[in-house]
Every structure is written in structure tokens, then in C-alpha cells.
Amino acid sequence: MNDEQFTGQFEQALEALQTGLERWESFEPDPTTAVGDERITSVLAELTERLQIDYPYGHPRYAGQMLKPPHPIAIIAYATTMFVNPNNHALDGGAATSQMEKEVVPQLAQMFGYSDSHLGHLTSSGTIANLEALWIARCINPDKAIAVSDQAHYTHARAGELLRTEIRPIPSDSNGRINVDALSEMLSAGDVGTVVATAGTTGLGAVDPIHDIRRLTAEAGVRLHVDAAYGGFFSLLARSQEPTIDPAPFLAIAEADSVVVDPHKHGLQPYGCGAVLFRDAAVGQYYVHDSPYTYFTSDELHLGEISLECSRAGASAAALWATLKCLPLEADSGLGLIVRRTREAGLRWAKLLRDHPRFRLTVEPDLDIVSFYVLPGDGAPTASAISALTRRIFDGTEHDPEEPVYLATLRIDQAQIESSHPEIVWDQPTVEVLRCVVMKPEHADWIPTIQAAIERHID
């Protein structure tokens, strides 16, 4: 959708909304809210000027962090709904958008293989969604620890502090995935109530062997929560006719007790759209609370009664609803084709790196996060020399006046990759590598350009 099409579609949406609102008598805004045109123009000019210092997140030259632009339909739906500004905490605060949320959440549940007996809702972020899942886990097993990979997102540790629950780290293997043998030994002690598996770590993009972990948790009578905030939408590829990922971990999510996904990543949504899902709706009993001033419009269980958050933007539900109407959660169409392209980008880049004599993949990419380092042109490949070259490439590619690309870096402990990278001489306990997120479908065609730009800065 080009700029002219976007503007036209947005204007049509606003016109239709205004027509619908004309059934109410018009009123004049209170004068205290008035701001002069000159002031508004001045502020917006300053805003657009200050936004210029941001990186070009929407461009395929940007492969740094987990950032991508929302789909135009999501932007239009979100902005249009903001003229109403509904709140999905209670039905009387978001009558239309609450219904939209009730329509999209089952679609997310179906993507993971959950049955109709699930319970779930949208959240303001994956962090809050994970906090809710771990809160339920603590409610069910109040005196037991929660085990998470040492590569899991750092917010799990913070959630443990908030919940006053022990978060016990599980060692990972050289691929950044949970060490299943170490987990088995940990569970044998009987003092762990929940295990957190990750479908797409934020560092290496690793997918834990959820199918193996599920077998261990089932045998031990332990809950399994899956943090699929980043990689959840790759479940679509696991159900495609020709999966380009290992389908086993994603198919096993159907047996997990809870799962989290962030539509504001691969779901093409604006920030502020996460989701938490529970396989068994009976966990709703732990949400029971009394707020008599918000629940007077319906006797039906509604979203505010199954959420830790109070105010939640109804516009987020509207944007996701509109997006899934245009790009459904299908394996071989809609959003499935989009994540297939990002996976293709990861595989293409991995091949280019393997074929170059001086580049080394840190791990084989499970999804679309690619991490690698460059061997120095002379001297021993010490951890310090590799790290210095990583920093030089990172700075050089960003400030290249003609062909800039924007990357990220990752610090890895010696114990993590020592066995799989024997060529590194460890003169310091960590090594810094390049870590790149090729989560835009356009990246699939831009990988050679990005690789060439990096090669210009290795010497």
C-alpha cells in the first residue's frame, strides 16, 4: 500500500466512522481543550524533526533488534478506533472491541492447537502476558520453584521477584536450547512446580525442545509454560505442507498448560499487543475479584474478569482483528507466507556465512535470528580480537555513508559455545558476536546486499 492509498483508505474509514456517530446529537468541545492551529503545527513539526534521529526500523537495511512496522491495515484500524478510544477492561467500556478480542483470541489459540476449552486474552505486552502465566503457575503450586532456561528472557527473573517465587535456571546446550538431561535431573528433586520453555529466545532465536520437555513435565506432574512471544507465529510453518522449521517443538505447544505470543512482532501489530492463553479455562477461578462499578452491563464472563490489567486499549484488538481479516492465520497463505519469507531470509544468510572462509555462525538459526562472528585477518582468533572486530563492523556498517546497514551485537559466555567453537582462543570469559533479526519479509531479497555491506568492513 503506497502513501496515497494509505491516506485514501484512512480518510474513508474516518468518514464511515463519523457517519455512524451522527446518530448522536452534536456538541461543542469544551473550550479548555482548545489548541490553536499554529501551536499544533509547531508541535507536530518539532515531533517529526525529533523522530528523524530514530533508526530506519521499517527498512530492510535495519536488521538490528526485533522491530518492524505494523501492517497498514493495523495502523488504519488502530488510528480509526482511537477516535472512540475504547477500553477492553469491561464490556461497557469497549462493547465493539471486546467482541473483536473474543474473536481473535480463539484464532491464536487454534494456531497453537488449543481446543475450545481454552481461556485467554490480549495484554499490553509479552512481559505482562508472561507475568500472568507465572502468577497462575504460582497460584497452583505456591510453594514450588519455577524453572527457566539460562537463555530465557530476563523478565522471567523479575516476575519471580514480583511473585516472591524462586526462579531456578536450567543450563542450556551449545545451541542455546534447554539441556534436557539437566532439566530431568532438576525435576527429580520434586520441588519444581512449573517449567518455562522458550520458542525463540531473544538472544540466539533458539527454540527449546518443547516436545521433549513436555514428556518430562508430564512424567513429573509439573506445569509447562511456553514463552512464544517471539517465535509463536512460526507455529504456522509447523503445520504447513512443507515446513521449513523443525515442527516437533511447535506442535507440542498444544499440550502446554499456557503459552504467550506477541502479535506486535510477527503479527504485524503496533506495540502494546501481547496475548496469554491457558489450555484449561478452569484457571479463571484465580482471577475472581469484585469490582461492582464496571461489571453492570452483562452477566457473561468478560475480559476484565480474566486479566491482571485494568485498562487495555480496545484499539489493539481492533487492529489485530482487521489484520487477521486480511491476512489470516493460515499455514500456506496470509501470515503463514510472511513468516515463511522471514525464515527464508534466515536460511539464505546462514548459507552465505557458511560459504565465506572468515565468517562463523554462532549457531544454526532455528527461526530468523542470525548470529555470527568474523575471524581476524591476522593473529590468533582470540575472544578479545573477535569482539573488537565485531564492534568495528557494528560501528562501521551503521556509519557507512553510502551503504549503511544496522545490526546488533550479543555477548556470549565461554561455557556456552566453547565446545562448538574450538578455534576461539579464550583470553577473556566472553565473546561479542553480531546478532541480526531478519524478521521483515523483504529481508529475504536483501540478504546479499546486507552481507556485502558487512564484508566491506571486515578489514
C-alpha positions in Angstrom: 0.0 0.0 0.0 1.6 3.3 -1.1 1.2 6.6 0.8 -1.7 7.8 -1.4 -3.6 4.5 -1.0 -3.0 4.6 2.8 -4.3 8.2 3.1 -7.3 7.4 1.0 -8.2 4.3 3.0 -7.7 6.1 6.3 -9.9 9.0 5.2 -12.7 6.6 4.1 -12.5 4.8 7.4 -12.8 8.1 9.4 -15.7 9.2 7.1 -17.6 5.9 7.7 -17.0 6.2 11.5 -18.2 9.8 11.5 -21.3 8.8 9.6 -22.1 6.1 12.2 -21.6 8.5 15.1 -24.1 11.1 13.6 -27.0 9.3 15.3 -26.0 11.2 18.4 -26.6 14.9 18.6 -23.5 17.1 18.0 -21.9 19.0 20.8 -19.1 21.6 21.1 -15.9 20.6 22.7 -15.2 22.3 26.0 -13.0 25.4 25.4 -10.4 24.1 27.9 -9.4 21.5 25.3 -8.8 24.0 22.5 -5.4 24.4 21.0 -4.6 26.8 18.2 -3.7 25.6 14.7 -0.4 27.4 14.8 0.6 25.7 18.1 -0.4 22.3 16.8 1.5 22.9 13.6 4.6 23.9 15.5 4.4 20.9 17.9 3.9 18.4 15.0 6.9 20.0 13.2 9.1 19.5 16.2 7.8 16.0 16.6 8.6 15.0 13.1 12.0 16.6 13.4 12.9 14.8 16.6 11.7 11.4 15.1 14.5 11.8 12.4 17.1 10.5 14.8 15.4 7.1 15.0 16.9 4.3 13.0 15.1 3.2 9.8 13.3 0.4 11.6 10.9 -0.3 8.7 13.7 -0.6 6.1 15.3 -3.9 5.2 18.7 -2.3 5.9 17.7 -2.4 9.5 18.4 -5.9 10.9 19.3 -5.0 14.5 16.6 -5.5 17.1 13.1 -7.1 17.0 11.5 -4.1 15.3 9.3 -4.0 12.2 6.5 -1.6 11.1 2.8 -2.6 11.6 0.8 -3.6 8.6 -1.0 -0.6 7.1 -4.4 -2.2 7.8 -3.3 -2.4 11.5 -2.3 1.2 11.6 -5.6 2.4 10.0 -7.7 0.2 12.2 -5.8 1.3 15.3 -5.9 5.0 14.5 -9.6 4.9 13.5 -10.6 3.1 16.7 -8.6 5.7 18.8 -11.2 8.3 17.8 -13.5 6.3 20.0 -10.8 5.2 22.5 -12.5 2.1 23.9 -11.2 0.3 27.0 -11.4 -3.5 26.9 -11.4 -3.9 30.6 -15.2 -4.0 30.8 -17.9 -4.6 28.2 -19.4 -1.1 28.8 -16.0 0.4 28.1 -15.3 -1.4 24.9 -18.5 -3.0 23.6 -17.4 -3.5 19.9 -13.6 -4.1 20.5 -14.3 -6.6 23.3 -16.2 -8.7 20.9 -13.3 -8.3 18.4 -10.9 -9.6 21.0 -13.2 -12.5 21.7 -13.0 -13.3 18.0 -9.2 -13.1 17.6 -8.1 -14.9 20.8 -9.6 -18.2 19.7 -7.8 -17.8 16.4 -4.5 -17.5 18.3 -5.4 -20.5 20.4 -6.2 -22.6 17.3 -2.8 -21.6 15.9 -1.2 -23.4 18.8 -3.6 -26.4 18.7 -5.6 -25.5 21.8 -9.2 -26.7 22.0 -12.3 -24.6 22.6 -11.9 -25.0 26.3 -9.0 -22.6 26.5 -9.0 -19.2 28.3 -7.1 -16.2 27.1 -7.0 -12.5 26.3 -4.8 -9.8 24.8 -2.3 -7.9 27.0 -0.2 -4.8 26.7 3.0 -6.8 26.2 4.6 -10.2 26.3 6.1 -9.3 29.6 2.7 -8.8 31.2 1.5 -12.0 29.5 4.3 -14.0 30.9 3.8 -12.4 34.3 0.1 -13.6 34.3 1.1 -17.1 33.2 3.7 -17.3 36.0 1.2 -15.8 38.5 -1.3 -18.6 37.7 1.6 -21.1 38.0 2.4 -19.8 41.5 -1.3 -19.9 42.5 -1.5 -23.6 41.5 1.9 -24.5 43.0 2.5 -21.8 45.6 5.5 -23.5 47.4 7.4 -24.7 44.4 10.1 -23.2 42.1 9.7 -22.2 38.5 12.5 -23.5 36.3 13.6 -21.4 33.3 16.4 -21.7 30.8 19.5 -19.6 31.4 18.8 -18.2 27.9 15.2 -17.3 28.7 14.1 -13.6 28.7 15.4 -11.7 31.7 11.9 -10.6 32.7 11.1 -14.1 34.0 13.6 -13.4 36.8 11.9 -10.1 37.5 8.5 -11.8 37.5 9.8 -14.2 40.1 10.8 -11.3 42.3 7.4 -9.7 42.0 5.7 -13.0 42.7 8.1 -13.9 45.5 8.8 -17.2 43.8 12.1 -18.9 43.2 13.2 -18.8 39.6 15.6 -21.7 39.0 17.9 -21.5 35.9 18.2 -24.6 33.7 21.6 -24.9 31.9 21.4 -24.6 28.1 23.4 -26.6 25.5 25.8 -25.2 22.9 22.8 -24.3 20.6 21.2 -22.2 23.3 18.4 -24.6 24.0 17.4 -26.1 27.3 19.6 -29.1 28.3 17.1 -31.8 28.7 19.3 -34.0 30.8 19.9 -31.2 33.2 16.2 -30.5 33.4 15.4 -34.2 34.1 17.8 -34.1 37.0 16.3 -30.9 38.3 12.8 -32.3 38.2 13.8 -35.5 40.1 14.1 -33.4 43.3 10.3 -32.8 43.2 10.5 -29.1 44.2 9.8 -27.5 40.8 6.1 -26.8 40.0 6.5 -25.2 36.6 8.9 -25.3 33.7 9.2 -22.4 31.2 10.2 -23.4 27.7 11.0 -20.7 25.0 10.0 -20.8 21.4 12.5 -18.3 20.1 15.0 -16.9 22.6 15.7 -13.2 22.2 19.5 -13.8 22.1 20.1 -16.6 19.6 16.5 -17.2 18.5 16.7 -20.8 19.8 13.7 -23.0 20.1 13.7 -25.2 23.1 12.9 -28.9 22.5 9.3 -28.4 23.8 8.3 -31.9 22.8 11.0 -33.5 25.0 10.3 -31.0 27.8 6.6 -31.8 27.7 7.4 -35.5 28.1 9.4 -34.8 31.2 6.9 -32.4 32.8 4.1 -34.9 32.2 6.0 -37.6 33.9 6.8 -35.4 36.8 3.3 -33.9 37.1 4.7 -30.4 36.5 3.2 -27.5 34.6 4.6 -26.4 31.3 4.5 -22.8 30.2 5.8 -21.8 26.7 7.1 -18.3 26.1 6.5 -18.0 22.4 6.5 -14.2 22.5 8.9 -14.0 19.6 8.5 -17.3 17.7 4.9 -18.2 18.3 3.7 -17.3 14.7 6.2 -19.9 13.4 3.7 -22.5 14.6 2.0 -21.8 11.2 5.0 -23.2 9.4 4.9 -26.3 11.6 1.5 -27.1 10.2 2.4 -26.3 6.6 2.8 -28.9 3.9 6.5 -28.3 3.6 7.7 -27.0 7.0 11.0 -25.1 6.9 11.4 -25.4 10.7 11.5 -28.4 13.0 7.8 -28.8 13.6 8.0 -31.0 16.7 8.6 -28.3 19.3 5.8 -26.1 17.9 3.3 -29.0 17.6 4.0 -29.8 21.3 2.7 -26.4 22.4 -0.8 -27.8 22.1 0.0 -29.8 25.3 1.5 -26.9 27.2 -0.6 -25.6 30.1 -0.1 -22.0 28.9 1.5 -20.0 26.1 2.4 -16.4 25.4 2.7 -14.7 22.0 3.4 -11.2 20.9 1.3 -10.1 17.8 3.3 -6.9 17.9 6.2 -8.9 16.5 5.4 -11.3 13.6 1.7 -10.5 13.9 2.4 -7.0 12.2 0.7 -5.1 15.1 1.6 -1.8 16.8 3.4 -2.1 20.1 1.1 -2.8 23.0 -0.3 -6.1 21.8 0.6 -9.4 23.6 -1.5 -12.4 24.4 -1.7 -15.1 27.1 -3.5 -18.3 26.6 -4.4 -21.2 29.0 -5.2 -24.6 27.8 -7.7 -25.2 30.7 -10.3 -22.5 31.3 -10.6 -23.6 34.9 -7.7 -21.3 35.8 -10.2 -18.5 35.6 -11.1 -19.2 39.2 -7.8 -17.5 40.2 -8.9 -14.2 38.6 -12.0 -13.9 40.7 -12.3 -10.4 42.1 -15.0 -7.8 42.9 -15.3 -4.5 41.0 -19.0 -3.7 41.1 -18.7 -0.4 39.2 -17.5 -1.9 36.0 -19.5 -5.2 35.5 -23.1 -4.0 35.3 -23.7 -4.4 31.6 -23.5 -8.2 31.3 -23.8 -11.3 33.4 -21.4 -13.0 31.0 -17.8 -13.6 32.0 -15.9 -10.8 30.2 -12.3 -9.8 29.6 -11.8 -7.6 32.6 -12.5 -10.6 34.8 -9.7 -12.7 33.4 -6.9 -10.2 33.3 -4.4 -8.7 35.7 -4.5 -5.4 33.8 -7.4 -3.0 34.1 -7.2 -0.5 31.3 -6.3 -2.2 27.9 -6.5 -0.4 24.6 -9.5 -1.6 22.6 -7.7 -0.3 19.6 -5.2 -3.1 19.9 -8.0 -5.7 19.5 -9.4 -3.7 16.5 -6.0 -3.6 14.8 -5.4 -7.3 15.2 -9.0 -8.2 14.2 -8.6 -6.2 11.0 -5.2 -7.7 10.2 -6.4 -11.2 10.6 -9.4 -10.5 8.4 -6.9 -9.5 5.6 -4.0 -11.9 6.5 -5.5 -14.9 8.2 -3.5 -17.4 10.4 -3.1 -20.0 7.7 -0.1 -22.2 7.1 0.3 -21.6 3.4 -1.3 -18.2 3.0 -1.8 -15.0 4.9 0.6 -14.6 7.8 2.0 -18.1 7.1 3.5 -16.8 3.9 5.0 -13.8 5.7 6.8 -15.8 8.4 7.9 -18.3 5.7 9.7 -15.4 4.0 11.5 -14.3 7.2 12.6 -17.9 7.7 13.8 -18.0 4.2 15.9 -14.8 4.9 17.5 -16.6 7.9 18.4 -19.7 5.9 19.8 -17.6 3.0 22.0 -15.6 5.3 23.2 -18.7 7.1 24.3 -20.3 3.8 26.2 -17.1 2.8 28.0 -17.1 6.1 28.9 -20.8 5.9 30.3 -20.3 2.4 32.7 -17.5 3.5 36.1 -18.5 4.9 36.2 -15.9 7.6 32.6 -15.9 8.9 31.4 -18.3 11.5 27.8 -19.0 12.5 27.4 -18.9 16.3 24.6 -21.5 16.0 22.4 -22.6 13.1 19.4 -20.4 13.1 16.1 -22.0 14.3 14.0 -19.1 13.1 15.0 -15.8 11.6 17.6 -14.5 14.1 21.1 -15.0 12.8 24.2 -14.7 14.9 27.8 -14.9 13.7 31.3 -13.6 14.1 34.3 -12.9 11.9 37.8 -14.3 12.3 40.5 -11.7 12.4 42.6 -11.4 9.2 45.8 -11.9 11.1 46.9 -13.1 14.5 45.2 -15.6 16.8 41.4 -15.7 16.9 41.2 -14.6 20.5 37.9 -13.8 22.1 39.1 -10.2 22.6 40.2 -9.8 18.9 36.9 -11.3 17.7 34.9 -9.0 20.0 36.9 -5.9 18.8 36.2 -6.8 15.2 32.6 -7.3 16.0 32.4 -3.8 17.4 34.3 -2.3 14.5 31.9 -3.9 12.0 28.9 -2.9 14.1 30.0 0.8 14.1 31.4 0.8 10.5 28.3 -0.6 8.9 26.0 1.8 10.7 28.0 4.9 9.7 28.8 3.8 6.2 27.9 7.0 4.2 26.9 5.0 1.0 25.6 1.6 2.0 24.7 1.6 5.7 23.2 -1.4 7.4 22.1 -1.6 11.0 23.0 -4.6 13.1 23.1 -5.6 16.8 25.6 -7.4 19.0 25.3 -10.2 21.5 27.7 -11.1 24.4 28.1 -14.9 24.9 29.8 -16.7 27.8 32.7 -19.0 27.1 30.9 -22.0 28.6 28.1 -21.5 26.1 30.0 -22.1 22.9 33.5 -23.3 23.8 32.8 -26.9 22.7 31.2 -26.0 19.4 33.8 -23.3 18.5 37.3 -24.8 19.3 39.1 -22.2 17.1 38.4 -19.4 19.6 41.3 -18.7 22.0 39.7 -17.6 25.2 41.7 -14.8 26.7 38.5 -13.4 28.3 35.4 -15.0 29.7 33.0 -13.7 27.0 33.0 -13.0 23.3 30.9 -10.4 21.4 29.2 -11.5 18.2 26.9 -9.9 15.7 23.2 -10.7 16.2 20.8 -9.8 13.5 17.0 -10.1 13.3 15.7 -10.5 9.7 12.0 -10.5 10.6 10.8 -8.4 7.7 9.7 -10.5 4.6 11.6 -8.0 2.5 14.8 -9.2 4.2 14.7 -12.4 2.0 15.7 -10.4 -1.0 18.1 -8.0 0.8 20.4 -10.6 2.4 23.1 -10.4 -0.3 23.1 -6.6 0.0 23.5 -6.8 3.8 26.2 -9.4 3.6 28.2 -7.4 1.0 28.0 -4.3 3.2 29.4 -6.3 6.2 32.2 -7.7 4.0 33.4 -4.2 3.1 34.1 -3.6 6.8 35.9 -6.8 7.9 39.4 -5.4 7.2 
